[in-house]
Amino acid sequence: MEYQTALGRSDLCFEDDKNLYICEFKVIRKVNKVQSKIDEAKAQIRKKSIL
């Protein structure tokens, strides 16, 4: 389930008493693409973050 916000969508969000967790899921078809997909997901989260 994606969560719609004013800044876009995230795949999963949850929080505890101290932190908000934002998860972005990516499909990886080749093992050698793992790091680039991690970097892509982090950049996507940072781009949409207002913190």
PDBQT receptor file of N, H, CA, C and O in Angstrom, charges set to zero:
ATOM      1  N   MET A   1       0.839  -1.178   0.000  1.00  0.00    +0.000 N 
ATOM      2  CA  MET A   1       0.000   0.000   0.000  1.00  0.00    +0.000 C 
ATOM      3  C   MET A   1       0.882   1.238   0.000  1.00  0.00    +0.000 C 
ATOM      4  O   MET A   1       1.801   1.335   0.813  1.00  0.00    +0.000 OA
ATOM      5  N   GLU A   2       0.628   2.168  -0.877  1.00  0.00    +0.000 N 
ATOM      6  H   GLU A   2      -0.118   2.089  -1.537  1.00  0.00    +0.000 HD
ATOM      7  CA  GLU A   2       1.366   3.420  -0.914  1.00  0.00    +0.000 C 
ATOM      8  C   GLU A   2       0.606   4.472  -0.113  1.00  0.00    +0.000 C 
ATOM      9  O   GLU A   2      -0.623   4.452  -0.038  1.00  0.00    +0.000 OA
ATOM     10  N   TYR A   3       1.358   5.383   0.478  1.00  0.00    +0.000 N 
ATOM     11  H   TYR A   3       2.356   5.399   0.416  1.00  0.00    +0.000 HD
ATOM     12  CA  TYR A   3       0.768   6.459   1.251  1.00  0.00    +0.000 C 
ATOM     13  C   TYR A   3       0.948   7.766   0.497  1.00  0.00    +0.000 C 
ATOM     14  O   TYR A   3       2.071   8.163   0.189  1.00  0.00    +0.000 OA
ATOM     15  N   GLN A   4      -0.150   8.427   0.203  1.00  0.00    +0.000 N 
ATOM     16  H   GLN A   4      -1.063   8.105   0.453  1.00  0.00    +0.000 HD
ATOM     17  CA  GLN A   4      -0.125   9.687  -0.525  1.00  0.00    +0.000 C 
ATOM     18  C   GLN A   4       0.064  10.836   0.456  1.00  0.00    +0.000 C 
ATOM     19  O   GLN A   4      -0.630  10.917   1.469  1.00  0.00    +0.000 OA
ATOM     20  N   THR A   5       1.005  11.723   0.150  1.00  0.00    +0.000 N 
ATOM     21  H   THR A   5       1.569  11.658  -0.674  1.00  0.00    +0.000 HD
ATOM     22  CA  THR A   5       1.198  12.938   0.926  1.00  0.00    +0.000 C 
ATOM     23  C   THR A   5       1.241  14.106  -0.047  1.00  0.00    +0.000 C 
ATOM     24  O   THR A   5       1.158  13.913  -1.259  1.00  0.00    +0.000 OA
ATOM     25  N   ALA A   6       1.368  15.303   0.478  1.00  0.00    +0.000 N 
ATOM     26  H   ALA A   6       1.435  15.460   1.463  1.00  0.00    +0.000 HD
ATOM     27  CA  ALA A   6       1.463  16.481  -0.381  1.00  0.00    +0.000 C 
ATOM     28  C   ALA A   6       2.735  16.465  -1.221  1.00  0.00    +0.000 C 
ATOM     29  O   ALA A   6       2.804  17.112  -2.265  1.00  0.00    +0.000 OA
ATOM     30  N   LEU A   7       3.752  15.715  -0.756  1.00  0.00    +0.000 N 
ATOM     31  H   LEU A   7       3.696  15.189   0.092  1.00  0.00    +0.000 HD
ATOM     32  CA  LEU A   7       5.042  15.664  -1.452  1.00  0.00    +0.000 C 
ATOM     33  C   LEU A   7       5.210  14.441  -2.335  1.00  0.00    +0.000 C 
ATOM     34  O   LEU A   7       6.227  14.316  -3.017  1.00  0.00    +0.000 OA
ATOM     35  N   GLY A   8       4.238  13.534  -2.339  1.00  0.00    +0.000 N 
ATOM     36  H   GLY A   8       3.413  13.635  -1.785  1.00  0.00    +0.000 HD
ATOM     37  CA  GLY A   8       4.357  12.335  -3.161  1.00  0.00    +0.000 C 
ATOM     38  C   GLY A   8       3.868  11.111  -2.418  1.00  0.00    +0.000 C 
ATOM     39  O   GLY A   8       3.070  11.213  -1.486  1.00  0.00    +0.000 OA
ATOM     40  N   ARG A   9       4.352   9.951  -2.834  1.00  0.00    +0.000 N 
ATOM     41  H   ARG A   9       5.000   9.867  -3.590  1.00  0.00    +0.000 HD
ATOM     42  CA  ARG A   9       3.928   8.685  -2.237  1.00  0.00    +0.000 C 
ATOM     43  C   ARG A   9       5.135   7.944  -1.664  1.00  0.00    +0.000 C 
ATOM     44  O   ARG A   9       6.241   8.033  -2.196  1.00  0.00    +0.000 OA
ATOM     45  N   SER A  10       4.910   7.221  -0.586  1.00  0.00    +0.000 N 
ATOM     46  H   SER A  10       4.011   7.149  -0.153  1.00  0.00    +0.000 HD
ATOM     47  CA  SER A  10       5.924   6.308  -0.060  1.00  0.00    +0.000 C 
ATOM     48  C   SER A  10       5.282   4.933   0.058  1.00  0.00    +0.000 C 
ATOM     49  O   SER A  10       4.064   4.822   0.199  1.00  0.00    +0.000 OA
ATOM     50  N   ASP A  11       6.096   3.894   0.002  1.00  0.00    +0.000 N 
ATOM     51  H   ASP A  11       7.085   3.984  -0.112  1.00  0.00    +0.000 HD
ATOM     52  CA  ASP A  11       5.568   2.534   0.005  1.00  0.00    +0.000 C 
ATOM     53  C   ASP A  11       5.104   2.082   1.388  1.00  0.00    +0.000 C 
ATOM     54  O   ASP A  11       4.122   1.349   1.509  1.00  0.00    +0.000 OA
ATOM     55  N   LEU A  12       5.809   2.518   2.424  1.00  0.00    +0.000 N 
ATOM     56  H   LEU A  12       6.607   3.113   2.325  1.00  0.00    +0.000 HD
ATOM     57  CA  LEU A  12       5.454   2.114   3.775  1.00  0.00    +0.000 C 
ATOM     58  C   LEU A  12       5.970   3.142   4.755  1.00  0.00    +0.000 C 
ATOM     59  O   LEU A  12       7.127   3.552   4.667  1.00  0.00    +0.000 OA
ATOM     60  N   CYS A  13       5.135   3.569   5.688  1.00  0.00    +0.000 N 
ATOM     61  H   CYS A  13       4.195   3.236   5.760  1.00  0.00    +0.000 HD
ATOM     62  CA  CYS A  13       5.544   4.488   6.752  1.00  0.00    +0.000 C 
ATOM     63  C   CYS A  13       5.040   3.936   8.077  1.00  0.00    +0.000 C 
ATOM     64  O   CYS A  13       3.926   3.420   8.168  1.00  0.00    +0.000 OA
ATOM     65  N   PHE A  14       5.878   4.054   9.104  1.00  0.00    +0.000 N 
ATOM     66  H   PHE A  14       6.783   4.474   9.031  1.00  0.00    +0.000 HD
ATOM     67  CA  PHE A  14       5.443   3.723  10.451  1.00  0.00    +0.000 C 
ATOM     68  C   PHE A  14       6.300   4.497  11.428  1.00  0.00    +0.000 C 
ATOM     69  O   PHE A  14       7.381   4.971  11.077  1.00  0.00    +0.000 OA
ATOM     70  N   GLU A  15       5.822   4.625  12.654  1.00  0.00    +0.000 N 
ATOM     71  H   GLU A  15       4.944   4.240  12.940  1.00  0.00    +0.000 HD
ATOM     72  CA  GLU A  15       6.568   5.387  13.649  1.00  0.00    +0.000 C 
ATOM     73  C   GLU A  15       6.474   4.741  15.013  1.00  0.00    +0.000 C 
ATOM     74  O   GLU A  15       5.550   3.981  15.304  1.00  0.00    +0.000 OA
ATOM     75  N   ASP A  16       7.455   5.062  15.843  1.00  0.00    +0.000 N 
ATOM     76  H   ASP A  16       8.205   5.679  15.606  1.00  0.00    +0.000 HD
ATOM     77  CA  ASP A  16       7.420   4.667  17.242  1.00  0.00    +0.000 C 
ATOM     78  C   ASP A  16       7.459   5.961  18.056  1.00  0.00    +0.000 C 
ATOM     79  O   ASP A  16       7.165   7.028  17.516  1.00  0.00    +0.000 OA
ATOM     80  N   ASP A  17       7.809   5.894  19.313  1.00  0.00    +0.000 N 
ATOM     81  H   ASP A  17       8.048   5.027  19.752  1.00  0.00    +0.000 HD
ATOM     82  CA  ASP A  17       7.807   7.079  20.166  1.00  0.00    +0.000 C 
ATOM     83  C   ASP A  17       8.829   8.124  19.746  1.00  0.00    +0.000 C 
ATOM     84  O   ASP A  17       8.663   9.304  20.053  1.00  0.00    +0.000 OA
ATOM     85  N   LYS A  18       9.882   7.713  19.049  1.00  0.00    +0.000 N 
ATOM     86  H   LYS A  18      10.017   6.754  18.799  1.00  0.00    +0.000 HD
ATOM     87  CA  LYS A  18      10.980   8.629  18.751  1.00  0.00    +0.000 C 
ATOM     88  C   LYS A  18      11.239   8.853  17.264  1.00  0.00    +0.000 C 
ATOM     89  O   LYS A  18      11.811   9.881  16.899  1.00  0.00    +0.000 OA
ATOM     90  N   ASN A  19      10.842   7.937  16.404  1.00  0.00    +0.000 N 
ATOM     91  H   ASN A  19      10.378   7.102  16.700  1.00  0.00    +0.000 HD
ATOM     92  CA  ASN A  19      11.245   7.991  15.003  1.00  0.00    +0.000 C 
ATOM     93  C   ASN A  19      10.085   7.742  14.051  1.00  0.00    +0.000 C 
ATOM     94  O   ASN A  19       9.112   7.063  14.381  1.00  0.00    +0.000 OA
ATOM     95  N   LEU A  20      10.218   8.311  12.870  1.00  0.00    +0.000 N 
ATOM     96  H   LEU A  20      11.008   8.863  12.602  1.00  0.00    +0.000 HD
ATOM     97  CA  LEU A  20       9.335   8.016  11.752  1.00  0.00    +0.000 C 
ATOM     98  C   LEU A  20      10.156   7.238  10.738  1.00  0.00    +0.000 C 
ATOM     99  O   LEU A  20      11.246   7.675  10.371  1.00  0.00    +0.000 OA
ATOM    100  N   TYR A  21       9.667   6.116  10.284  1.00  0.00    +0.000 N 
ATOM    101  H   TYR A  21       8.781   5.761  10.582  1.00  0.00    +0.000 HD
ATOM    102  CA  TYR A  21      10.369   5.263   9.327  1.00  0.00    +0.000 C 
ATOM    103  C   TYR A  21       9.653   5.353   7.980  1.00  0.00    +0.000 C 
ATOM    104  O   TYR A  21       8.436   5.186   7.899  1.00  0.00    +0.000 OA
ATOM    105  N   ILE A  22      10.418   5.617   6.937  1.00  0.00    +0.000 N 
ATOM    106  H   ILE A  22      11.406   5.753   7.003  1.00  0.00    +0.000 HD
ATOM    107  CA  ILE A  22       9.882   5.687   5.583  1.00  0.00    +0.000 C 
ATOM    108  C   ILE A  22      10.581   4.617   4.767  1.00  0.00    +0.000 C 
ATOM    109  O   ILE A  22      11.806   4.633   4.644  1.00  0.00    +0.000 OA
ATOM    110  N   CYS A  23       9.821   3.691   4.208  1.00  0.00    +0.000 N 
ATOM    111  H   CYS A  23       8.827   3.678   4.308  1.00  0.00    +0.000 HD
ATOM    112  CA  CYS A  23      10.394   2.582   3.439  1.00  0.00    +0.000 C 
ATOM    113  C   CYS A  23      10.009   2.730   1.973  1.00  0.00    +0.000 C 
ATOM    114  O   CYS A  23       8.859   3.012   1.635  1.00  0.00    +0.000 OA
ATOM    115  N   GLU A  24      10.982   2.534   1.132  1.00  0.00    +0.000 N 
ATOM    116  H   GLU A  24      11.916   2.305   1.406  1.00  0.00    +0.000 HD
ATOM    117  CA  GLU A  24      10.776   2.587  -0.319  1.00  0.00    +0.000 C 
ATOM    118  C   GLU A  24      11.240   1.243  -0.877  1.00  0.00    +0.000 C 
ATOM    119  O   GLU A  24      12.408   0.885  -0.726  1.00  0.00    +0.000 OA
ATOM    120  N   PHE A  25      10.351   0.506  -1.511  1.00  0.00    +0.000 N 
ATOM    121  H   PHE A  25       9.403   0.798  -1.634  1.00  0.00    +0.000 HD
ATOM    122  CA  PHE A  25      10.678  -0.818  -2.030  1.00  0.00    +0.000 C 
ATOM    123  C   PHE A  25      11.060  -0.738  -3.496  1.00  0.00    +0.000 C 
ATOM    124  O   PHE A  25      10.417  -0.033  -4.274  1.00  0.00    +0.000 OA
ATOM    125  N   LYS A  26      12.101  -1.455  -3.871  1.00  0.00    +0.000 N 
ATOM    126  H   LYS A  26      12.623  -2.027  -3.240  1.00  0.00    +0.000 HD
ATOM    127  CA  LYS A  26      12.574  -1.503  -5.249  1.00  0.00    +0.000 C 
ATOM    128  C   LYS A  26      12.714  -2.956  -5.675  1.00  0.00    +0.000 C 
ATOM    129  O   LYS A  26      13.059  -3.818  -4.867  1.00  0.00    +0.000 OA
ATOM    130  N   VAL A  27      12.445  -3.221  -6.937  1.00  0.00    +0.000 N 
ATOM    131  H   VAL A  27      12.164  -2.521  -7.594  1.00  0.00    +0.000 HD
ATOM    132  CA  VAL A  27      12.637  -4.550  -7.512  1.00  0.00    +0.000 C 
ATOM    133  C   VAL A  27      14.023  -4.598  -8.134  1.00  0.00    +0.000 C 
ATOM    134  O   VAL A  27      14.395  -3.721  -8.913  1.00  0.00    +0.000 OA
ATOM    135  N   ILE A  28      14.782  -5.628  -7.785  1.00  0.00    +0.000 N 
ATOM    136  H   ILE A  28      14.480  -6.341  -7.152  1.00  0.00    +0.000 HD
ATOM    137  CA  ILE A  28      16.144  -5.777  -8.302  1.00  0.00    +0.000 C 
ATOM    138  C   ILE A  28      16.217  -7.105  -9.039  1.00  0.00    +0.000 C 
ATOM    139  O   ILE A  28      15.997  -8.162  -8.448  1.00  0.00    +0.000 OA
ATOM    140  N   ARG A  29      16.521  -7.052 -10.307  1.00  0.00    +0.000 N 
ATOM    141  H   ARG A  29      16.701  -6.193 -10.787  1.00  0.00    +0.000 HD
ATOM    142  CA  ARG A  29      16.587  -8.263 -11.112  1.00  0.00    +0.000 C 
ATOM    143  C   ARG A  29      17.991  -8.845 -11.192  1.00  0.00    +0.000 C 
ATOM    144  O   ARG A  29      18.153 -10.033 -11.471  1.00  0.00    +0.000 OA
ATOM    145  N   LYS A  30      19.015  -8.014 -10.947  1.00  0.00    +0.000 N 
ATOM    146  H   LYS A  30      18.883  -7.050 -10.721  1.00  0.00    +0.000 HD
ATOM    147  CA  LYS A  30      20.398  -8.488 -11.022  1.00  0.00    +0.000 C 
ATOM    148  C   LYS A  30      21.133  -8.120  -9.743  1.00  0.00    +0.000 C 
ATOM    149  O   LYS A  30      21.005  -6.999  -9.251  1.00  0.00    +0.000 OA
ATOM    150  N   VAL A  31      21.893  -9.046  -9.210  1.00  0.00    +0.000 N 
ATOM    151  H   VAL A  31      21.997  -9.956  -9.609  1.00  0.00    +0.000 HD
ATOM    152  CA  VAL A  31      22.597  -8.846  -7.952  1.00  0.00    +0.000 C 
ATOM    153  C   VAL A  31      23.549  -7.652  -8.025  1.00  0.00    +0.000 C 
ATOM    154  O   VAL A  31      23.717  -6.942  -7.033  1.00  0.00    +0.000 OA
ATOM    155  N   ASN A  32      24.161  -7.425  -9.158  1.00  0.00    +0.000 N 
ATOM    156  H   ASN A  32      24.024  -8.002  -9.964  1.00  0.00    +0.000 HD
ATOM    157  CA  ASN A  32      25.124  -6.332  -9.260  1.00  0.00    +0.000 C 
ATOM    158  C   ASN A  32      24.451  -4.956  -9.287  1.00  0.00    +0.000 C 
ATOM    159  O   ASN A  32      25.146  -3.941  -9.318  1.00  0.00    +0.000 OA
ATOM    160  N   LYS A  33      23.141  -4.901  -9.275  1.00  0.00    +0.000 N 
ATOM    161  H   LYS A  33      22.576  -5.726  -9.249  1.00  0.00    +0.000 HD
ATOM    162  CA  LYS A  33      22.407  -3.637  -9.279  1.00  0.00    +0.000 C 
ATOM    163  C   LYS A  33      21.929  -3.224  -7.888  1.00  0.00    +0.000 C 
ATOM    164  O   LYS A  33      21.259  -2.201  -7.746  1.00  0.00    +0.000 OA
ATOM    165  N   VAL A  34      22.262  -4.003  -6.864  1.00  0.00    +0.000 N 
ATOM    166  H   VAL A  34      22.806  -4.834  -6.979  1.00  0.00    +0.000 HD
ATOM    167  CA  VAL A  34      21.745  -3.752  -5.518  1.00  0.00    +0.000 C 
ATOM    168  C   VAL A  34      22.130  -2.356  -5.028  1.00  0.00    +0.000 C 
ATOM    169  O   VAL A  34      21.262  -1.592  -4.606  1.00  0.00    +0.000 OA
ATOM    170  N   GLN A  35      23.401  -2.019  -5.079  1.00  0.00    +0.000 N 
ATOM    171  H   GLN A  35      24.106  -2.640  -5.421  1.00  0.00    +0.000 HD
ATOM    172  CA  GLN A  35      23.836  -0.733  -4.539  1.00  0.00    +0.000 C 
ATOM    173  C   GLN A  35      23.209   0.435  -5.280  1.00  0.00    +0.000 C 
ATOM    174  O   GLN A  35      22.840   1.428  -4.654  1.00  0.00    +0.000 OA
ATOM    175  N   SER A  36      23.079   0.345  -6.583  1.00  0.00    +0.000 N 
ATOM    176  H   SER A  36      23.378  -0.462  -7.092  1.00  0.00    +0.000 HD
ATOM    177  CA  SER A  36      22.472   1.452  -7.328  1.00  0.00    +0.000 C 
ATOM    178  C   SER A  36      20.996   1.621  -6.955  1.00  0.00    +0.000 C 
ATOM    179  O   SER A  36      20.496   2.745  -6.905  1.00  0.00    +0.000 OA
ATOM    180  N   LYS A  37      20.300   0.517  -6.694  1.00  0.00    +0.000 N 
ATOM    181  H   LYS A  37      20.706  -0.396  -6.734  1.00  0.00    +0.000 HD
ATOM    182  CA  LYS A  37      18.892   0.610  -6.286  1.00  0.00    +0.000 C 
ATOM    183  C   LYS A  37      18.767   1.176  -4.874  1.00  0.00    +0.000 C 
ATOM    184  O   LYS A  37      17.838   1.931  -4.586  1.00  0.00    +0.000 OA
ATOM    185  N   ILE A  38      19.704   0.814  -3.990  1.00  0.00    +0.000 N 
ATOM    186  H   ILE A  38      20.459   0.201  -4.223  1.00  0.00    +0.000 HD
ATOM    187  CA  ILE A  38      19.711   1.388  -2.641  1.00  0.00    +0.000 C 
ATOM    188  C   ILE A  38      19.911   2.898  -2.733  1.00  0.00    +0.000 C 
ATOM    189  O   ILE A  38      19.199   3.666  -2.088  1.00  0.00    +0.000 OA
ATOM    190  N   ASP A  39      20.879   3.314  -3.534  1.00  0.00    +0.000 N 
ATOM    191  H   ASP A  39      21.459   2.690  -4.059  1.00  0.00    +0.000 HD
ATOM    192  CA  ASP A  39      21.145   4.733  -3.709  1.00  0.00    +0.000 C 
ATOM    193  C   ASP A  39      19.943   5.454  -4.312  1.00  0.00    +0.000 C 
ATOM    194  O   ASP A  39      19.624   6.574  -3.913  1.00  0.00    +0.000 OA
ATOM    195  N   GLU A  40      19.282   4.816  -5.265  1.00  0.00    +0.000 N 
ATOM    196  H   GLU A  40      19.541   3.906  -5.589  1.00  0.00    +0.000 HD
ATOM    197  CA  GLU A  40      18.089   5.387  -5.894  1.00  0.00    +0.000 C 
ATOM    198  C   GLU A  40      16.963   5.581  -4.874  1.00  0.00    +0.000 C 
ATOM    199  O   GLU A  40      16.308   6.624  -4.857  1.00  0.00    +0.000 OA
ATOM    200  N   ALA A  41      16.743   4.584  -4.033  1.00  0.00    +0.000 N 
ATOM    201  H   ALA A  41      17.274   3.737  -4.046  1.00  0.00    +0.000 HD
ATOM    202  CA  ALA A  41      15.691   4.669  -3.017  1.00  0.00    +0.000 C 
ATOM    203  C   ALA A  41      16.009   5.766  -2.002  1.00  0.00    +0.000 C 
ATOM    204  O   ALA A  41      15.121   6.531  -1.624  1.00  0.00    +0.000 OA
ATOM    205  N   LYS A  42      17.256   5.852  -1.560  1.00  0.00    +0.000 N 
ATOM    206  H   LYS A  42      17.977   5.230  -1.867  1.00  0.00    +0.000 HD
ATOM    207  CA  LYS A  42      17.649   6.880  -0.599  1.00  0.00    +0.000 C 
ATOM    208  C   LYS A  42      17.476   8.277  -1.197  1.00  0.00    +0.000 C 
ATOM    209  O   LYS A  42      16.991   9.185  -0.523  1.00  0.00    +0.000 OA
ATOM    210  N   ALA A  43      17.863   8.446  -2.437  1.00  0.00    +0.000 N 
ATOM    211  H   ALA A  43      18.256   7.707  -2.985  1.00  0.00    +0.000 HD
ATOM    212  CA  ALA A  43      17.711   9.740  -3.105  1.00  0.00    +0.000 C 
ATOM    213  C   ALA A  43      16.237  10.110  -3.238  1.00  0.00    +0.000 C 
ATOM    214  O   ALA A  43      15.862  11.270  -3.067  1.00  0.00    +0.000 OA
ATOM    215  N   GLN A  44      15.408   9.117  -3.543  1.00  0.00    +0.000 N 
ATOM    216  H   GLN A  44      15.713   8.175  -3.682  1.00  0.00    +0.000 HD
ATOM    217  CA  GLN A  44      13.973   9.369  -3.682  1.00  0.00    +0.000 C 
ATOM    218  C   GLN A  44      13.385   9.799  -2.357  1.00  0.00    +0.000 C 
ATOM    219  O   GLN A  44      12.569  10.720  -2.326  1.00  0.00    +0.000 OA
ATOM    220  N   ILE A  45      13.768   9.170  -1.264  1.00  0.00    +0.000 N 
ATOM    221  H   ILE A  45      14.431   8.422  -1.290  1.00  0.00    +0.000 HD
ATOM    222  CA  ILE A  45      13.261   9.535   0.062  1.00  0.00    +0.000 C 
ATOM    223  C   ILE A  45      13.748  10.940   0.439  1.00  0.00    +0.000 C 
ATOM    224  O   ILE A  45      12.973  11.762   0.928  1.00  0.00    +0.000 OA
ATOM    225  N   ARG A  46      15.035  11.205   0.207  1.00  0.00    +0.000 N 
ATOM    226  H   ARG A  46      15.665  10.537  -0.190  1.00  0.00    +0.000 HD
ATOM    227  CA  ARG A  46      15.577  12.525   0.548  1.00  0.00    +0.000 C 
ATOM    228  C   ARG A  46      14.908  13.639  -0.269  1.00  0.00    +0.000 C 
ATOM    229  O   ARG A  46      14.638  14.719   0.256  1.00  0.00    +0.000 OA
ATOM    230  N   LYS A  47      14.649  13.379  -1.525  1.00  0.00    +0.000 N 
ATOM    231  H   LYS A  47      14.868  12.501  -1.952  1.00  0.00    +0.000 HD
ATOM    232  CA  LYS A  47      14.030  14.386  -2.390  1.00  0.00    +0.000 C 
ATOM    233  C   LYS A  47      12.650  14.780  -1.881  1.00  0.00    +0.000 C 
ATOM    234  O   LYS A  47      12.254  15.941  -1.988  1.00  0.00    +0.000 OA
ATOM    235  N   LYS A  48      11.925  13.828  -1.333  1.00  0.00    +0.000 N 
ATOM    236  H   LYS A  48      12.246  12.885  -1.246  1.00  0.00    +0.000 HD
ATOM    237  CA  LYS A  48      10.566  14.082  -0.878  1.00  0.00    +0.000 C 
ATOM    238  C   LYS A  48      10.488  14.469   0.587  1.00  0.00    +0.000 C 
ATOM    239  O   LYS A  48       9.416  14.835   1.069  1.00  0.00    +0.000 OA
ATOM    240  N   SER A  49      11.600  14.395   1.306  1.00  0.00    +0.000 N 
ATOM    241  H   SER A  49      12.470  14.097   0.914  1.00  0.00    +0.000 HD
ATOM    242  CA  SER A  49      11.608  14.673   2.742  1.00  0.00    +0.000 C 
ATOM    243  C   SER A  49      11.673  16.167   3.005  1.00  0.00    +0.000 C 
ATOM    244  O   SER A  49      12.369  16.900   2.304  1.00  0.00    +0.000 OA
ATOM    245  N   ILE A  50      10.954  16.607   4.004  1.00  0.00    +0.000 N 
ATOM    246  H   ILE A  50      10.388  16.011   4.574  1.00  0.00    +0.000 HD
ATOM    247  CA  ILE A  50      11.020  18.010   4.405  1.00  0.00    +0.000 C 
ATOM    248  C   ILE A  50      11.829  18.174   5.682  1.00  0.00    +0.000 C 
ATOM    249  O   ILE A  50      11.958  19.288   6.192  1.00  0.00    +0.000 OA
ATOM    250  N   LEU A  51      12.369  17.098   6.198  1.00  0.00    +0.000 N 
ATOM    251  H   LEU A  51      12.265  16.194   5.784  1.00  0.00    +0.000 HD
ATOM    252  CA  LEU A  51      13.120  17.176   7.460  1.00  0.00    +0.000 C 
ATOM    253  C   LEU A  51      14.538  17.639   7.238  1.00  0.00    +0.000 C 
ATOM    254  O   LEU A  51      15.305  17.758   8.194  1.00  0.00    +0.000 OA
TER     255      LEU A  51
